[in-house]
Amino acid sequence: MQSINLGNAEQFKQSFREEAHEILVDLEAALLELNDTPADVELVGRVFRGLHTIKGSGSMFGFEHWGRLTRCALCWMKTKRPAMLVPAA
């Protein structure tokens, strides 16, 4: 098994931090938009993709707390997803 250079590991972690920041900014915007248009399938997908990316990347680079937090958020979103996708009468 090949070991990862500690300098490379820090670079990966920094890349995750930068990507996570961008995703969180986008998540905030998408969640605010969902408040106004809860049946928007594209927004719901955008939120799920962002949370899933942070969950996977965070866990992979040693940010287990981000993995746990986003896992909880994904579980919560799954309980709300059917209601979000029902068109308003």
C-alpha positions as CSV (number, residue, x, y, z in Angstrom):
1,M,0.0,0.0,0.0
2,Q,1.4,3.4,-0.9
3,S,1.4,6.1,1.8
4,I,0.2,9.6,1.2
5,N,2.7,12.4,1.9
6,L,1.6,14.6,4.8
7,G,2.0,17.7,2.7
8,N,-0.3,16.2,0.1
9,A,-2.8,15.2,2.8
10,E,-2.9,18.8,4.0
11,Q,-3.4,20.0,0.4
12,F,-6.4,17.6,0.0
13,K,-7.8,18.9,3.3
14,Q,-7.4,22.5,2.2
15,S,-9.1,21.7,-1.2
16,F,-12.0,20.1,0.7
17,R,-12.3,23.2,2.9
18,E,-12.5,25.4,-0.2
19,E,-14.9,23.2,-2.0
20,A,-17.1,22.8,1.1
21,H,-17.3,26.5,1.5
22,E,-18.5,26.9,-2.1
23,I,-21.0,24.1,-1.6
24,L,-22.3,25.6,1.6
25,V,-22.9,29.0,0.0
26,D,-24.8,27.2,-2.8
27,L,-26.8,25.1,-0.2
28,E,-27.8,28.3,1.6
29,A,-29.1,29.8,-1.6
30,A,-30.9,26.7,-2.6
31,L,-32.5,26.2,0.8
32,L,-33.7,29.8,0.8
33,E,-35.2,29.3,-2.7
34,L,-36.8,26.1,-1.5
35,N,-38.6,28.1,1.1
36,D,-40.4,29.9,-1.7
37,T,-40.7,27.1,-4.2
38,P,-40.7,23.8,-2.2
39,A,-41.9,21.7,-5.2
40,D,-38.9,22.7,-7.3
41,V,-37.3,19.3,-8.2
42,E,-34.1,20.8,-9.4
43,L,-33.6,22.7,-6.1
44,V,-34.2,19.6,-4.1
45,G,-31.7,17.7,-6.2
46,R,-29.2,20.5,-5.8
47,V,-29.5,20.3,-2.0
48,F,-29.1,16.5,-2.0
49,R,-26.1,16.6,-4.3
50,G,-24.4,19.3,-2.2
51,L,-25.0,17.5,1.1
52,H,-23.9,14.2,-0.4
53,T,-20.7,15.7,-1.7
54,I,-19.8,17.2,1.7
55,K,-20.7,13.9,3.4
56,G,-18.5,11.8,1.2
57,S,-15.5,14.2,0.8
58,G,-15.6,15.2,4.5
59,S,-15.4,11.6,5.7
60,M,-12.8,10.7,3.1
61,F,-10.4,13.5,4.3
62,G,-10.9,13.0,8.0
63,F,-13.6,15.5,8.7
64,E,-15.9,12.9,10.4
65,H,-18.0,15.6,12.0
66,W,-18.9,17.0,8.6
67,G,-19.8,13.5,7.5
68,R,-22.1,12.9,10.5
69,L,-23.7,16.3,10.3
70,T,-24.5,16.0,6.6
71,R,-25.7,12.4,7.1
72,C,-28.2,13.7,9.6
73,A,-29.2,16.5,7.2
74,L,-29.7,14.0,4.4
75,C,-31.9,11.8,6.6
76,W,-34.0,14.8,7.6
77,M,-34.3,15.9,3.9
78,K,-35.4,12.4,2.9
79,T,-38.3,12.6,5.4
80,K,-39.3,16.0,3.8
81,R,-38.6,15.1,0.2
82,P,-42.1,13.6,-0.6
83,A,-43.8,16.7,0.7
84,M,-41.5,19.0,-1.2
85,L,-42.3,17.3,-4.4
86,V,-46.1,17.4,-4.1
87,P,-47.4,20.3,-6.2
88,A,-49.2,23.0,-4.4
89,A,-53.0,23.0,-5.1
